[in-house]
Amino acid sequence: MRNRTVLAVLGSFALLAGLAAPAAAQKVVKIGDLGSKVGVFEGYGKYQTMAIQLAVEEVNAKGGVLGHKIEIISEDDETKPAPAVRKAEKLILQDDVKLLIGAVSSGATMAVMDVTKKHKVVHWNSVSCAEFMRTTKFHKYYFSNQPDSRMQANGLAKYIVDKMGKRVYIFYTDYAMGQSDGRQFKTALEKLGGEVVGVAGAPLDTKDFSPWFGAINQTNPDVLFVAFAGTDSLRLMTQLHSFGMTKKYKLAGIDCFLLQQDLPAIAEPMEGFVQLAHYSAYNPDPNMQAFNAKFKKKFGVDANIMAGAYDAVLFWAAAVEKAKSFDSDKVAEAQEGMCLENTHIGRQCIRKEDHQVVMDMHLYQVKGGKNLPIAVLQGKDTIGEPMVGKDPVEGFTWEIKKK
């Protein structure tokens, strides 16, 4: 009898211990967010993080990926190649991320590509646009849903020649991104019969642009094409306006010239500016409006072109599920040719040959501090042929061709 009592008591303790034991914690998989958190490109890094957070929240709400909860590890690339490489190495070797999104500047992103290639980590780029990333720098783990400089030039140059004027001055930020945009735009414009009347590059983070204004005025172009980004763009437009040049010339620029959030502060200098981009909160497209609504609900602000980072997470998560593995080789293979319907702009597909997302873009004109759509550019018409391993600037020259 006594033995039965002892066994009953022990059984009760065992039952209570089982009830009190915590449920097994969900397994975690980490992804890396590498972007500019301060400096010239701070805004781009900030919105990249927000877009990633939104995507991760949605995926985790559905149970995560392969039963794992996604955790984001964010690092500042300092808008420089060397710190970006150090942070990428830390994310991969210390944090064991299975996906790296970033960096922001083209120079930093190309440096990080060497790291992700070496360590065989899936790498998504959602804002850098240098033409080398899907040509001479390309590797099997690299993917991009950012229209590169060749795609942008193919679309924007035709509109400028047809609608704005044929005599164009190219003014760019003198580092990887601006040089790339300047080269590709000059090439595309001249192929279409346009005339580049002058070119100039200003260093990154230039405070005073006025020393270049004399040369621009001397050539008297129809259009001033500008390839800058972040706070450089804000300062440039403010100074161009104070010199009366925003009224004198038509202006056009690349997709990352300014984020929508910056436009109201310099609405007057930017009035009439033509900008190419794959997203605007003021585009009536149902997919863009649906994405903007949930982004604004979570963060209290409109989304912008950094929404591409949201898609990067979705593509990777879908590929992991398809491959039934976090193995980078299997995930990269699963992403090739993949199409998704639920991206920030609707259906998007990854081209197998160079891992570039084929995406439609829009031309926008700034009116009253808002980017309003004026034309659609089909992705199939702007992406160009795959050039993996080929030099995209072979034969290029900055020399001005006299007409």
Secondary structure per residue as TSV (DSSP state, phi and psi in degrees):
chain	resnum	aa	ss	phi	psi
A	1	M	-	360.0	-43.9
A	2	R	H	-63.3	-39.0
A	3	N	H	-64.2	-39.6
A	4	R	H	-63.7	-36.7
A	5	T	H	-65.8	-44.5
A	6	V	H	-62.4	-44.0
A	7	L	H	-62.7	-38.1
A	8	A	H	-64.9	-42.4
A	9	V	H	-64.5	-44.8
A	10	L	H	-62.3	-39.0
A	11	G	H	-63.5	-38.1
A	12	S	H	-65.1	-42.5
A	13	F	H	-62.4	-40.9
A	14	A	H	-63.7	-40.1
A	15	L	H	-64.6	-44.6
A	16	L	H	-63.8	-40.0
A	17	A	H	-63.4	-38.9
A	18	G	H	-65.1	-40.2
A	19	L	H	-67.0	-33.3
A	20	A	H	-81.5	-19.5
A	21	A	S	-64.7	133.2
A	22	P	-	-68.7	150.6
A	23	A	-	-64.5	148.3
A	24	A	-	-60.2	131.6
A	25	A	-	-67.3	142.5
A	26	Q	-	-66.4	138.8
A	27	K	E	-65.4	153.7
A	28	V	E	-120.5	140.3
A	29	V	E	-123.0	136.4
A	30	K	E	-103.6	144.2
A	31	I	E	-126.8	151.5
A	32	G	E	-103.7	134.6
A	33	D	E	-113.6	105.3
A	34	L	E	-114.2	112.0
A	35	G	E	-158.7	169.3
A	36	S	-	-73.3	121.3
A	37	K	-	-103.0	-17.2
A	38	V	S	-141.7	164.6
A	39	G	S	92.0	-158.2
A	40	V	T	-55.6	-40.4
A	41	F	T	-107.5	25.5
A	42	E	H	-54.6	-43.0
A	43	G	H	-60.8	-37.6
A	44	Y	H	-67.7	-42.5
A	45	G	H	-64.6	-39.2
A	46	K	H	-61.6	-47.5
A	47	Y	H	-76.0	-25.4
A	48	Q	H	-62.4	-46.1
A	49	T	H	-59.9	-43.5
A	50	M	H	-62.6	-42.8
A	51	A	H	-64.0	-41.1
A	52	I	H	-63.5	-43.2
A	53	Q	H	-59.5	-42.1
A	54	L	H	-63.3	-45.7
A	55	A	H	-64.1	-43.8
A	56	V	H	-64.1	-39.6
A	57	E	H	-60.1	-42.6
A	58	E	H	-68.0	-44.1
A	59	V	H	-66.1	-43.2
A	60	N	H	-64.8	-33.8
A	61	A	H	-65.3	-21.4
A	62	K	T	-98.0	12.1
A	63	G	T	105.8	2.3
A	64	G	-	82.5	-153.8
A	65	V	B	-126.9	124.6
A	66	L	T	50.7	39.1
A	67	G	T	77.3	5.6
A	68	H	E	-104.8	138.0
A	69	K	E	-79.0	134.1
A	70	I	E	-84.7	132.7
A	71	E	E	-119.9	134.1
A	72	I	E	-96.3	132.3
A	73	I	E	-114.9	117.3
A	74	S	E	-104.2	141.0
A	75	E	E	-138.6	151.9
A	76	D	E	-92.6	123.3
A	77	D	-	-84.9	-5.9
A	78	E	T	59.4	14.5
A	79	T	T	58.4	28.3
A	80	K	S	-137.0	144.4
A	81	P	H	-59.9	-46.4
A	82	A	H	-62.5	-50.4
A	83	P	H	-62.8	-35.2
A	84	A	H	-62.3	-40.6
A	85	V	H	-64.9	-44.8
A	86	R	H	-60.5	-44.4
A	87	K	H	-68.5	-37.1
A	88	A	H	-64.6	-42.6
A	89	E	H	-60.5	-41.1
A	90	K	I	-64.1	-45.8
A	91	L	I	-60.5	-39.7
A	92	I	I	-80.3	-49.4
A	93	L	I	-83.6	-34.9
A	94	Q	I	-93.1	-46.5
A	95	D	S	-89.6	-14.8
A	96	D	-	59.9	45.7
A	97	V	-	-71.2	147.0
A	98	K	S	-101.2	-8.9
A	99	L	E	-144.4	136.1
A	100	L	E	-122.2	126.1
A	101	I	E	-112.4	123.9
A	102	G	-	139.7	-175.7
A	103	A	-	-88.2	-154.5
A	104	V	S	-98.5	-55.4
A	105	S	S	-74.7	150.6
A	106	S	H	-63.9	-40.6
A	107	G	H	-60.4	-44.1
A	108	A	H	-67.4	-41.4
A	109	T	H	-63.3	-43.0
A	110	M	H	-64.5	-36.0
A	111	A	H	-66.1	-40.1
A	112	V	H	-68.5	-29.7
A	113	M	H	-58.1	-34.9
A	114	D	H	-64.4	-35.5
A	115	V	H	-70.4	-47.6
A	116	T	H	-68.0	-31.2
A	117	K	H	-67.0	-46.1
A	118	K	H	-60.6	-43.0
A	119	H	H	-97.6	2.9
A	120	K	T	56.5	59.9
A	121	V	-	-120.5	134.4
A	122	V	E	-62.5	130.4
A	123	H	E	-129.5	121.2
A	124	W	E	-111.6	134.9
A	125	N	E	-111.5	127.9
A	126	S	S	-123.4	12.1
A	127	V	S	-152.9	-31.3
A	128	S	-	-69.5	146.0
A	129	C	-	-131.7	11.3
A	130	A	-	-60.1	142.1
A	131	E	G	-71.1	-14.6
A	132	F	G	-75.3	-18.5
A	133	M	G	-69.1	-29.3
A	134	R	G	-111.0	21.4
A	135	T	T	-127.6	-96.4
A	136	T	T	-74.4	-24.6
A	137	K	T	-94.5	-5.6
A	138	F	-	-58.6	142.4
A	139	H	-	-143.8	167.2
A	140	K	T	-65.2	-19.7
A	141	Y	T	-95.7	-3.2
A	142	Y	E	-94.0	133.0
A	143	F	E	-136.3	152.8
A	144	S	E	-144.8	135.2
A	145	N	-	-117.7	24.1
A	146	Q	S	-102.2	124.1
A	147	P	-	-59.6	121.0
A	148	D	-	-79.0	178.8
A	149	S	H	-61.9	-32.1
A	150	R	H	-67.2	-43.5
A	151	M	H	-62.9	-44.7
A	152	Q	H	-64.5	-43.6
A	153	A	H	-63.5	-40.9
A	154	N	H	-58.8	-37.0
A	155	G	H	-83.7	-46.6
A	156	L	H	-72.9	-37.8
A	157	A	H	-60.8	-41.5
A	158	K	H	-63.8	-42.6
A	159	Y	H	-63.5	-42.3
A	160	I	I	-62.7	-47.1
A	161	V	I	-63.8	-40.6
A	162	D	I	-76.5	-35.8
A	163	K	I	-116.9	-21.9
A	164	M	I	-115.2	-35.9
A	165	G	-	151.0	156.1
A	166	K	S	-99.0	-17.6
A	167	R	E	-96.6	114.0
A	168	V	E	-127.5	137.7
A	169	Y	E	-105.4	131.3
A	170	I	E	-104.1	120.4
A	171	F	E	-123.1	122.4
A	172	Y	E	-137.0	159.5
A	173	T	E	-79.5	127.9
A	174	D	S	-83.8	66.7
A	175	Y	S	-152.7	-173.5
A	176	A	H	-47.5	-52.3
A	177	M	H	-63.0	-53.4
A	178	G	H	-64.2	-41.0
A	179	Q	H	-60.6	-43.5
A	180	S	H	-62.3	-48.2
A	181	D	H	-62.9	-40.7
A	182	G	H	-63.1	-45.1
A	183	R	H	-61.4	-50.9
A	184	Q	H	-67.6	-36.1
A	185	F	H	-69.2	-41.7
A	186	K	H	-60.2	-44.8
A	187	T	H	-61.2	-48.3
A	188	A	H	-65.7	-41.9
A	189	L	H	-62.9	-45.3
A	190	E	H	-67.6	-32.8
A	191	K	H	-64.2	-29.8
A	192	L	T	-89.9	4.0
A	193	G	T	91.4	6.9
A	194	G	-	-78.4	164.5
A	195	E	E	-119.8	121.0
A	196	V	E	-86.6	112.4
A	197	V	E	-90.7	-12.0
A	198	G	E	-176.2	154.0
A	199	V	E	-139.3	148.1
A	200	A	E	-158.1	148.3
A	201	G	E	-123.1	137.3
A	202	A	E	-113.6	142.1
A	203	P	-	-59.6	151.8
A	204	L	T	-57.7	139.3
A	205	D	T	66.5	34.2
A	206	T	-	-67.3	136.0
A	207	K	S	-94.3	-32.8
A	208	D	-	-127.3	112.8
A	209	F	-	-93.8	-6.2
A	210	S	G	-58.9	-30.3
A	211	P	G	-59.2	-20.3
A	212	W	G	-91.4	-12.2
A	213	F	H	-69.8	-31.1
A	214	G	H	-61.6	-43.8
A	215	A	H	-65.5	-37.7
A	216	I	H	-63.9	-48.5
A	217	N	H	-63.5	-33.4
A	218	Q	H	-64.6	-33.9
A	219	T	H	-83.9	-19.1
A	220	N	-	49.2	62.8
A	221	P	-	-75.1	162.4
A	222	D	S	-73.5	-39.2
A	223	V	E	-132.4	137.4
A	224	L	E	-105.7	112.5
A	225	F	E	-95.1	125.5
A	226	V	E	-120.7	132.1
A	227	A	E	-122.6	79.8
A	228	F	-	-130.3	178.4
A	229	A	-	-155.9	158.7
A	230	G	T	64.4	-140.6
A	231	T	H	-67.3	-24.6
A	232	D	H	-59.8	-42.9
A	233	S	H	-65.2	-41.2
A	234	L	H	-60.4	-47.4
A	235	R	H	-66.0	-42.2
A	236	L	H	-60.6	-48.6
A	237	M	H	-65.8	-38.1
A	238	T	H	-61.7	-43.2
A	239	Q	H	-73.5	-39.2
A	240	L	H	-59.1	-40.3
A	241	H	H	-66.4	-41.6
A	242	S	H	-66.7	-22.7
A	243	F	T	-93.8	6.0
A	244	G	T	76.2	12.1
A	245	M	H	-84.9	-17.9
A	246	T	H	-74.6	-19.5
A	247	K	H	-90.7	-27.9
A	248	K	H	-78.9	-35.7
A	249	Y	S	-122.2	154.6
A	250	K	E	-80.3	141.8
A	251	L	E	-122.4	143.4
A	252	A	E	-145.9	155.4
A	253	G	E	-158.9	177.6
A	254	I	-	-75.2	171.6
A	255	D	T	-66.5	-32.4
A	256	C	T	-96.7	17.0
A	257	F	S	-54.7	-51.5
A	258	L	S	-146.3	143.2
A	259	L	-	-78.5	153.1
A	260	Q	G	-53.4	-36.2
A	261	Q	G	-63.4	-22.2
A	262	D	G	-85.5	-19.8
A	263	L	G	-64.6	-43.7
A	264	P	G	-57.1	-32.2
A	265	A	G	-68.8	-25.6
A	266	I	G	-130.8	44.5
A	267	A	H	-58.0	-42.0
A	268	E	H	-66.8	-49.3
A	269	P	H	-61.2	-31.4
A	270	M	H	-88.5	-4.9
A	271	E	T	-56.6	124.8
A	272	G	T	88.1	-7.6
A	273	F	-	-62.1	133.7
A	274	V	E	-102.2	125.2
A	275	Q	E	-132.6	136.7
A	276	L	E	-91.7	137.4
A	277	A	E	-160.9	161.7
A	278	H	S	-96.9	0.5
A	279	Y	-	-157.2	143.9
A	280	S	-	-151.6	139.1
A	281	A	T	-65.8	-14.5
A	282	Y	T	-102.7	9.8
A	283	N	-	-84.0	128.1
A	284	P	-	-72.4	-2.7
A	285	D	-	-50.3	128.9
A	286	P	H	-57.6	-37.4
A	287	N	H	-66.8	-43.0
A	288	M	H	-65.7	-39.8
A	289	Q	H	-67.4	-38.8
A	290	A	H	-65.0	-42.8
A	291	F	H	-65.1	-44.2
A	292	N	H	-62.6	-35.6
A	293	A	H	-62.8	-44.9
A	294	K	H	-74.9	-31.6
A	295	F	H	-65.5	-45.5
A	296	K	H	-68.6	-33.6
A	297	K	H	-62.4	-39.0
A	298	K	H	-79.4	-42.2
A	299	F	H	-109.7	-11.5
A	300	G	S	79.2	8.3
A	301	V	S	-138.4	161.9
A	302	D	-	-70.6	154.4
A	303	A	-	-80.8	173.5
A	304	N	-	-148.8	-163.1
A	305	I	G	-62.5	-15.9
A	306	M	G	-71.5	-0.9
A	307	A	G	-59.7	-17.7
A	308	G	H	-58.2	-28.6
A	309	A	H	-66.1	-29.1
A	310	Y	H	-61.7	-46.7
A	311	D	H	-65.0	-35.0
A	312	A	H	-57.9	-42.9
A	313	V	H	-64.2	-43.5
A	314	L	H	-65.0	-42.8
A	315	F	H	-61.3	-47.4
A	316	W	H	-61.9	-46.0
A	317	A	H	-62.1	-42.2
A	318	A	H	-64.8	-37.7
A	319	A	H	-69.3	-38.3
A	320	V	H	-60.9	-45.2
A	321	E	H	-64.3	-40.5
A	322	K	H	-65.2	-41.5
A	323	A	H	-79.4	-16.7
A	324	K	T	56.2	36.5
A	325	S	S	-164.9	154.8
A	326	F	-	-94.8	0.6
A	327	D	-	-59.3	126.0
A	328	S	H	-61.4	-38.8
A	329	D	H	-63.0	-43.3
A	330	K	H	-69.5	-38.4
A	331	V	H	-68.5	-43.6
A	332	A	H	-60.1	-43.4
A	333	E	H	-63.4	-38.7
A	334	A	H	-67.5	-29.9
A	335	Q	H	-75.0	-27.3
A	336	E	T	-62.5	121.9
A	337	G	T	79.2	0.7
A	338	M	-	-68.3	142.9
A	339	C	E	-121.1	141.5
A	340	L	E	-126.6	143.3
A	341	E	E	-93.2	-23.7
A	342	N	E	-104.4	33.6
A	343	T	E	-79.8	-179.7
A	344	H	T	-68.2	-14.9
A	345	I	T	-125.4	21.0
A	346	G	E	91.9	-144.0
A	347	R	E	-67.8	129.6
A	348	Q	E	-138.4	145.5
A	349	C	E	-129.2	145.4
A	350	I	E	-94.2	123.9
A	351	R	-	-72.8	129.0
A	352	K	T	-62.7	-39.7
A	353	E	T	-64.6	-41.7
A	354	D	T	-129.5	10.2
A	355	H	-	59.8	26.5
A	356	Q	B	-93.9	131.7
A	357	V	E	-72.0	129.8
A	358	V	E	-85.0	108.5
A	359	M	-	-133.0	140.3
A	360	D	-	-71.9	146.4
A	361	M	E	-123.3	165.8
A	362	H	E	-126.5	152.2
A	363	L	E	-97.5	135.0
A	364	Y	E	-122.7	149.2
A	365	Q	E	-121.6	134.4
A	366	V	E	-78.4	123.6
A	367	K	E	-137.0	119.2
A	368	G	T	61.0	33.5
A	369	G	T	79.7	14.5
A	370	K	E	-126.7	140.5
A	371	N	E	-83.7	105.3
A	372	L	E	-106.9	134.5
A	373	P	E	-68.7	139.0
A	374	I	E	-126.6	-16.1
A	375	A	E	-162.9	154.3
A	376	V	E	-111.5	136.4
A	377	L	E	-115.9	116.7
A	378	Q	-	-69.8	134.7
A	379	G	H	-57.7	-38.0
A	380	K	H	-65.3	-22.9
A	381	D	H	-89.4	-16.7
A	382	T	H	-111.2	-20.6
A	383	I	S	-66.8	-29.8
A	384	G	-	75.1	171.4
A	385	E	-	-74.1	152.1
A	386	P	-	-62.4	138.1
A	387	M	-	-132.2	36.1
A	388	V	T	-58.8	126.3
A	389	G	T	83.7	-8.0
A	390	K	S	-97.9	149.0
A	391	D	-	-78.7	113.3
A	392	P	T	-75.6	-6.5
A	393	V	T	-118.9	16.8
A	394	E	T	-59.1	128.1
A	395	G	T	82.2	-1.8
A	396	F	-	-72.5	147.2
A	397	T	-	-143.5	143.7
A	398	W	-	-80.4	-2.3
A	399	E	-	-58.3	135.7
A	400	I	-	-82.8	124.2
A	401	K	-	-86.5	116.1
A	402	K	-	-76.9	136.9
A	403	K	-	-109.5	360.0
